[in-house]
Amino acid sequence: MYRFLIAFVAFMYAAMLWPIVRSRVSRMRWLRLWSLFRLRSVPLALLVLCAVVALGLALVSLGPVLSFSWISMVGGSGSLATGGIATSASTDHGPGLVVLSVFVFGAFLILIPQLAHIEERWFRRGAEHRTRGRRLFLAVAFGLSHMVVGVPLGFALALTVLGLACTAVYTRAFARRQSRADAVLASTSFHVTYNATVAFVLVSLIVILSIFPPTPPVAA
């Protein structure tokens, strides 16, 4: 079942990548979205990432409900969106699953700006006319939507922090420019920077762990 799910995500990513490969217009749109990455926003992205991780770890430690992830019920771990990195690092699941997982993770890296832009249009567009309660509700909904790809409930709730940060960027940009399209691009810019920062951290950890694998504890 888990192999099928990874294969399905791989198919979906391949469908998103195909226009970029074939169409110059799609390629230019993809490059424009990547150009929204801002190096100056990396410190804030790291701060938000630390807050999300700290809150997520605190929440999942509170019990089995907040640590629940449906993906564990089908023999997987990690997030489907990134190929289930935690399991793909092991060959116990067979070379086929490892290849699929590596493809999905690579496709995720390429599609970072498109995925961020889609989420910003869904959850941030129109925030300038919403009450604070409604903005908070949609920030929570944004976080919980990540449970679809296997993120545990506690970490999904912690992603509310990212949702609120993107909402703040959106509303500030709208106040300056009075344009929803520009405001969505502004929040997408921060979202792209955040996701790229997360990807860099993940790749760095994978490289470090492959060079310096943790030694198993010696039995007494």
Secondary structure in CASP SS format (residue, H / E / C, confidence):
PFRMAT SS
TARGET T0000
AUTHOR 0000-0000-0000
METHOD secondary structure of the structure
MODEL  1
M C 1.00
Y H 1.00
R H 1.00
F H 1.00
L H 1.00
I H 1.00
A H 1.00
F H 1.00
V H 1.00
A H 1.00
F H 1.00
M H 1.00
Y H 1.00
A H 1.00
A H 1.00
M H 1.00
L H 1.00
W H 1.00
P H 1.00
I H 1.00
V H 1.00
R H 1.00
S C 1.00
R H 1.00
V H 1.00
S H 1.00
R H 1.00
M H 1.00
R H 1.00
W H 1.00
L H 1.00
R H 1.00
L H 1.00
W H 1.00
S C 1.00
L C 1.00
F C 1.00
R C 1.00
L H 1.00
R H 1.00
S H 1.00
V H 1.00
P H 1.00
L H 1.00
A H 1.00
L H 1.00
L H 1.00
V H 1.00
L H 1.00
C H 1.00
A H 1.00
V H 1.00
V H 1.00
A H 1.00
L H 1.00
G H 1.00
L H 1.00
A H 1.00
L H 1.00
V H 1.00
S C 1.00
L C 1.00
G C 1.00
P C 1.00
V C 1.00
L C 1.00
S C 1.00
F C 1.00
S C 1.00
W H 1.00
I H 1.00
S H 1.00
M H 1.00
V H 1.00
G C 1.00
G C 1.00
S C 1.00
G C 1.00
S C 1.00
L H 1.00
A H 1.00
T H 1.00
G C 1.00
G C 1.00
I H 1.00
A H 1.00
T H 1.00
S H 1.00
A C 1.00
S C 1.00
T H 1.00
D H 1.00
H H 1.00
G C 1.00
P H 1.00
G H 1.00
L H 1.00
V H 1.00
V H 1.00
L H 1.00
S H 1.00
V H 1.00
F H 1.00
V H 1.00
F H 1.00
G H 1.00
A H 1.00
F H 1.00
L H 1.00
I H 1.00
L H 1.00
I H 1.00
P H 1.00
Q H 1.00
L H 1.00
A H 1.00
H H 1.00
I H 1.00
E H 1.00
E H 1.00
R H 1.00
W H 1.00
F H 1.00
R C 1.00
R C 1.00
G C 1.00
A H 1.00
E H 1.00
H H 1.00
R C 1.00
T C 1.00
R H 1.00
G H 1.00
R H 1.00
R H 1.00
L H 1.00
F H 1.00
L H 1.00
A H 1.00
V H 1.00
A H 1.00
F H 1.00
G H 1.00
L H 1.00
S H 1.00
H H 1.00
M H 1.00
V H 1.00
V H 1.00
G C 1.00
V C 1.00
P C 1.00
L H 1.00
G H 1.00
F H 1.00
A H 1.00
L H 1.00
A H 1.00
L C 1.00
T H 1.00
V H 1.00
L H 1.00
G H 1.00
L H 1.00
A H 1.00
C H 1.00
T H 1.00
A H 1.00
V H 1.00
Y H 1.00
T H 1.00
R H 1.00
A H 1.00
F H 1.00
A H 1.00
R H 1.00
R H 1.00
Q C 1.00
S C 1.00
R H 1.00
A H 1.00
D H 1.00
A H 1.00
V H 1.00
L H 1.00
A H 1.00
S H 1.00
T H 1.00
S H 1.00
F H 1.00
H H 1.00
V H 1.00
T H 1.00
Y H 1.00
N H 1.00
A H 1.00
T H 1.00
V H 1.00
A H 1.00
F H 1.00
V H 1.00
L H 1.00
V H 1.00
S H 1.00
L H 1.00
I H 1.00
V H 1.00
I H 1.00
L H 1.00
S H 1.00
I H 1.00
F C 1.00
P C 1.00
P C 1.00
T C 1.00
P C 1.00
P C 1.00
V C 1.00
A C 1.00
A C 1.00
END
